[in-house]
């Protein structure tokens, strides 16, 4: 399945990026690209040390970019008063 392979590779790339940038932290990653094959894959990360904030990353080939963040309740980080610990 192409989508699974593409997403799996993107998760590997993002894992490497996060391990390098946040070596003392841990996280969970989920994907949002279940049905369409896109050159850019969006992945969501929730850090164990910051469980109330969802960070969205894009992965295109080996380029990782953080593109968005929000709280798990759906409000913006600014509105919540939380200071994002993993903003890039």
C-alpha positions as CSV (number, residue, x, y, z in Angstrom):
1,X,0.0,0.0,0.0
2,X,1.6,3.2,-1.2
3,X,0.0,5.5,1.4
4,X,1.2,3.4,4.3
5,X,4.8,3.3,2.9
6,X,4.7,7.0,2.3
7,X,3.4,7.8,5.7
8,X,5.7,5.4,7.4
9,X,8.7,7.0,5.8
10,X,7.4,10.5,6.8
11,X,7.0,9.3,10.4
12,X,10.6,8.0,10.4
13,X,11.9,11.3,9.1
14,X,9.9,13.2,11.8
15,X,11.1,10.8,14.5
16,X,14.7,11.5,13.6
17,X,14.0,15.3,13.6
18,X,12.3,15.2,17.1
19,X,15.0,12.9,18.6
20,X,17.7,15.4,17.5
21,X,15.8,18.5,18.6
22,X,14.2,17.1,21.8
23,X,16.5,14.3,23.0
24,X,15.1,14.3,26.6
25,X,11.5,14.2,25.6
26,X,9.0,11.6,24.3
27,X,5.9,11.9,22.1
28,X,3.2,10.3,20.1
29,X,2.7,10.8,16.3
30,X,-0.5,10.3,14.3
31,X,-1.1,10.9,10.6
32,X,-4.0,12.7,8.9
33,X,-3.4,11.5,5.4
34,X,-5.6,8.3,5.3
35,X,-7.2,8.6,1.9
36,X,-5.1,10.7,-0.5
37,X,-1.6,10.4,-1.7
38,X,0.1,13.8,-1.4
39,X,3.7,14.8,-1.8
40,X,3.5,16.6,1.6
41,X,2.3,14.5,4.6
42,X,0.9,16.2,7.7
43,X,1.6,14.5,11.0
44,X,0.4,15.5,14.5
45,X,2.7,15.3,17.5
46,X,1.7,15.4,21.2
47,X,4.7,15.5,23.6
48,X,4.4,13.6,26.8
49,X,5.8,16.6,28.7
50,X,3.1,18.9,27.1
51,X,0.0,16.7,26.7
52,X,-2.4,19.7,26.1
53,X,-0.8,20.9,22.9
54,X,-1.0,19.3,19.4
55,X,1.8,20.3,17.0
56,X,1.3,19.8,13.3
57,X,4.3,19.0,11.1
58,X,4.7,18.6,7.4
59,X,7.2,16.2,5.9
60,X,8.2,16.4,2.3
61,X,11.0,14.0,1.4
62,X,13.5,14.8,4.2
63,X,12.3,18.3,5.0
64,X,10.4,18.7,8.3
65,X,8.5,21.9,9.1
66,X,6.3,22.7,12.1
67,X,3.3,24.4,10.5
68,X,0.7,24.8,13.3
69,X,-0.2,24.1,16.9
70,X,-3.4,24.1,19.0
71,X,-4.7,22.7,22.2
72,X,-6.3,19.3,22.4
73,X,-9.5,21.1,23.4
74,X,-9.4,22.8,20.0
75,X,-8.6,26.3,21.1
76,X,-5.6,28.2,19.9
77,X,-2.5,28.1,22.0
78,X,-2.6,31.9,22.4
79,X,-6.2,31.8,23.7
80,X,-5.4,29.0,26.2
81,X,-2.7,31.0,27.9
82,X,-0.3,28.0,27.4
83,X,3.3,28.9,26.5
84,X,4.3,26.3,23.8
85,X,7.4,24.4,24.9
86,X,8.1,22.9,21.5
87,X,7.5,25.8,19.1
88,X,10.0,25.8,16.2
